[in-house]
Amino acid sequence: MLTVHCRADDIEFGGSRPAVKNILGGAASFAVIGARLVAGSAHARSVSWIVDVGSDFPPETLAVIQSWGTDCVIRKDHGRLTTRAWNGYHPDEKRDFKYLTPKLRLEPYMLSETQVWSRTFHMVCSSSRCISIVDDILRRRDELRQAGQAPSTEHASTRPIFVWEPVPDLCTPEEQEKFLAANKVVDVVSPNHQELGMMFDQPGWSEESKEGQQLVQRILASGIGPNGDGCLVIRAGKEGSYAFSRTQKLWLPAYHQPETSGATAVVDPTGAGNSFLGALAQGLVTAGREPFNIIESILSASQDWRESLDGWGVRRNLPMALICATIAAGFVVEQIGVPQISVAETGGKELWNQSEFTERVRLYTQRLFRTLDESPQRHLLTN
């Protein structure tokens, strides 16, 4: 479940190509796309979010949002303008960001009783706000439970999964202690490699450097999750992603890899990290559905993979969710804005950018199986 005030974005690419304006944007908009890709049409309504619409909200954008078939709550306010923002990219993938109109803040009390019982929550916020959101959601659930208003579903009696994306502007050395404190209330924390470096006064994070390895150990030792069994997921752009628990490590390459000619399908990285984490949040509750079934059917033949899953313990679903997240991000980078949804003329299957999500799951997992077989230590390590 994801909450959002929808945004219209302007994007500048540092002179490498013409700037664009009025693009559907916002971290949670892309997170919703990621979750929706993983959910598929059969479970589209399991993705719930809130969209705040101002007086200038483009009707064609609203039509795109509605075409996804999610559980989308539209809140219209013709007395204000739609939230707008500017993104500027540097050649080294560093991004500058600023709001062009006042943003709206969503609070946990605004969630419906249905939404507050979601199995997963994705947050993009500061450390202090992260703690506040988690506390407020858990408090609301307790109050409803005590009032006899909890749903009868099995997951209502268990703690939801919180996936936290630290807001980039506050990835600073001054935020270190707050960051470590917020980690203790979430299940997955995921800065990107540049943001993590900035927070700990380093030029960036690299898995190959001694400093990078020590930083990961420091964060894990401090604790992630109420029981210390949470995970650190570092999004590393074109290098893919790195996931760490106290005992396990997993590296997954990005979906799109440069060809020998240097050509790539990557057009615009805006929103890729957000879609990755929205997909991860959805993937963590996807066991038994088609994407996981495909992954398991291919990778179950790898003994190294099977042993690795056992090592993740209660986070056993995380590696499969990360595969889904990697593929979702691969769709988002292929154009400026969100990927296009359509239906195949024959068979009626759902397509994104003229491709099936599950077919890309199959192709990527087959590639991963081959590299696992050749060099498992590249992907699977014990911390």
N, C-alpha and C positions, 0 to 999 in steps of 0.2 A: 504494500500500500504506500502510495507516495502523495505528498501534498505539494501544491505549486501555485504561485501566481504567474500566469503565462506572460511571456515577454516577447517584444519585437526587438530584434537586434540589428545593429550596424556592425559590419566586420571589415577591418582593414588588414591587409596581408603584407605590410611593410614594403610595398612597392613591387612585390613579385607578381601581382595580378590586380585587376581593378577591384576597388572596394564594392561592397554590396550593402543594401539597406532593406529594412523591414522584413527580416528573416525570422520565422518562428524560432524562438530561442528560450533560454532559461535553463538552468541546470536540471530542474526537475522535469521540464518538458522532455529533455533528452533521456532522463532517467526513466520516464514513463515509456518512451519508445523502446528502451532496452528491455524493460519488464514485459512489455507487450509482445516483443519479438519472441521471447522465451515462452510466454504463456500460450501463444497461438490463438487462433480464433475460438477454439473450444473453451478456453479459460480466460478470454479477454476481460470479462467482467470482474475477474479477481484482482485486476489492477484498478485501484481506486484513488482518485485525486481531486483536487479543487482548482478550478480555473477562475481567476478574477478578470472580468472583461470590462474595459473602460469604454468611453464613448467613441473612441477612434479605432476600436478593435476591428481588423479586417474580416469581413464575413467569409472570405475564401479561406482564411486561416482557421476559423471556427469549423468550417466544413471539413477541413483536413483532420482536425482533432476528433470530430464526431465519426469520421470514417474508420477510426481505429477500434470502435466498439467497446471502449473501456467504461468503467463505472465513473463517469466524469460529472462532477457537480459544478454547474456553471453559475457563477455569482456575478450579476450585471450591476454596474454602477455608472450611470451616464453622467454623474457629476464629477468624474475624474478621467484623466487620460490613462491609457494602457501603459504599464511599466515598460520602459525602453532602456536599452543598455548599449554600450560600445565595447567591442573586442578588438584589440590590436595585437598582431603576431610578429615576433622577431624570427630571424632565420634559425636560431637555436631552439625553437619551439616554445620559448618563454612567451607568456601571454600577459598583456595589460588589460585591465577591465575597469569600467566605471559606469554608474547609472546615469542616464540622461533625464529621467523623470523619477519622482519619488516612488520607492518600492513599497509594497504592502507586506506586512509580516503576518504569517499564519501562526496561530497559537493552538495548542492541543485542545483547548475547550471548544474550538470551532469544529472539531471532528464530530461526525455523527456517531451514534452508539454502535452502528455497524462498523464504521471505520476504526473506531478505537479498539475493536477486537481483531484487527488484522494480525496475521501471523508474522509479517515483517514490516519494518519501517525503514525508509531511506531518508537520511537527513544531510543537508548541506548547511553548516552553521559554525559558529564559534564554539570553543570548548565549553564556556560557561552556559551557553544556550543549549548545547547538547545535553548537559547534565540536567538542566531544567526541563527540557522536553521529555526525556526519559522518565524523570520523576513524576511529571504531570500525567503522562499516559498510564504509568503503572498505578498512580493514585486513582485515576478515573476508573480503571478496571477494577480495583479493589472496592471502590464505592458501589459500583454496579453489581459486583459479586455479592457484597453484603446486603444489598437491597433485593437480592434474588432475581436480578435482571441479566445474569450472564447467560450467553447462549449455551445450548446443550452440546455443542461440538467439542471434540476431544481437546483441540488446541486451546480452548478458552481457559483451561485449567493450568496451562503452562506459560512460562514467560515468553513474550514475543522476541523475535530476532531484530536487533538494532544494527543497521549498517550506517556508519558515520563517515562522511566526507568533510574533512576540515576545510573551512572557507579559506581560499588562497591568501586573501589580504592579511589574515592573522597568523600565517605561518612564519612567525618571527621568533627570535631568541627569547623575547620577553614572555612569550606564550608557552614556553616549554613545560613548566610545572602544571599549568592549567591543562595542557594537552595530555600529559601523563595521567592527570586526575580523571579527565573525561574518558580516557581509554578504559577505565575500570568499570564503566557502566554500559559499555557497548559490546557487541559480539564481534564485529569487524570494524576496524579503523583503516581508512585508505587515503593517505595523501599520495600525490604523485612524487616522482623522484626529485624533481626540482624543489617542490614545496617542503619536502622532508629535509632536504639539505639546508634550505633557508632557515627553517625553524631551529636547526641545531648549528647555525652559524658556519655552514659549509657551502662551497660553491654548488654542490649537488650531491645526490646519493648514487653510489655505484656498488653493486654487489661484489665486484672484484677487488675493491679497495679494503684495506684493513680497517680504515675509519668507518666505512659503510657497514661492515660486518659487526664492529663493536657497537655501532648505533642501534642496529637491530637487536642485539643481545640486551642492550640497556633498556629498550622499550619493552621487550618481552619479560625481562626480569622485574620491571616495574609493575607489570600486570595488565592484561587486557581481559575484560569481562569480569562479572562478579565473582566467578570461581577461578579466574586466571587461565581459563581454557579458550579464550578468544584468539583472534587472528589479526595479524598485520598484513595487509595487502598493499604492495607498493606498485602503482601504475607507472610504467617506464616508457610510455610512448611507443615508438617504433621497435623498442627492444622487448615489448610484451609486458608481462607482469610477474611479480615475485610474491609468493604467499608464505608466511611464516607462522608456525605455532611454536610452543616451547620445545617440541620434539621433532617437528617436520618442516621441510621446505619444499616448495614446488615452483619451478620456473616454466612458464608457458610463453611461447613466441607469439607475436602479433599475428592476426589472421592473414593480413596482406604482407608478403615478403617481396622485396625488390627483385625484379628479373635480372638476368645476367647483363642485360643492356642498360640497367639502371632505371628502367621504367617502373612505375608503380600506379596502383589504382587509387591511391590516397589523393583526394582533392582538397579536403578541408578538415582539420582535426577538431574543430569546434564541437563540443558536446560528446566527444568520444569517451572521455573519462566518466562523465555522468551516465551515459548509456551503459557503460561497463558495469557500474555499480547498481543501477536499476535492474539490469539483467542478473547480476549476482544475487540481489535481494530476492528476486523471483525464483532464481535457480535453486536457492536454498530450501524452497518448499516444492520442488518439481519432481522429487523422487516418484517413480512409478509412471511418469508421463513419457511421451515419445522421445524428447531430446535425451533424457537420461537413459532410456532403454537402448537408444542407438549407441551412446557412449559406452555403456556397459557391455553391449554385444561385441564391440570391437576390442576394447581394452581388457576384457576379462581373460583374454588369451595371454596377457603379459603378467608373469609372476611378480615382477618388480612393482607393477602398478597395484596388484592386489595387496601386496604386503604394505605398500605405501598407504593405501586406504585404511588399513587396520591401524596404522600409526596415528591417523588423524582423530581417532576416538569419536567423541560426540560430534565432531565437525567432519564426519566422514563424507557428507554431501558436498563439502566445499570444493574439492578438486573438480567435480563434474559441473558445479555451478560456475566455476572459473572458466571452464571451457565454453559454456554458454555465453558468459560475459564477453569473452574474447571475440566470439563470432558476432555478437550484437554490435560491439564497437566497430567491427569490420564493415558492417552495413553503413554506419553513421558517417564514416570518413569518405565515402565514395561520392559525395556531392556537398554542395553548400546547403545547409539546412537539413531537414529530416529525410530519411529514405521514403520512397514512394510505395504505397500499398496498392495492390491490384489482385485480380483473380484470374487464374489461368483459363484460357478459352476452352481447353479440353481438360476435363477432370475436376474443374472448379477449385483447385488448390490455391491457398493463399500465397501470394508472391510479394516480396519486398525487393525493389530494384530488379524485378523480373527473375528473382531467385527464391527458392524455398529455404526458409531458415533451417529446417531439419536436414535438407540436403547438404547445406554448408557444414552443419554439425558432423555429418558423415565424412565429408571430404577432409575437414580439419582433423578429426579424430584418427582417420586413417594415416594422415601424415605424421601425427603425433606418435602413433603406434610404431611406425617405421623408425623414427628417431629414438624412441624408447628402447627398441630392440637393439639399435646400433650403439647407443651410448646412454644408458639409463642414468648415469651419474650427472649428466648435464641437466636433467629435469628433476630428479628425485634425490633429495639428500636428507640426512638426519641432522637436526640442529645440535 
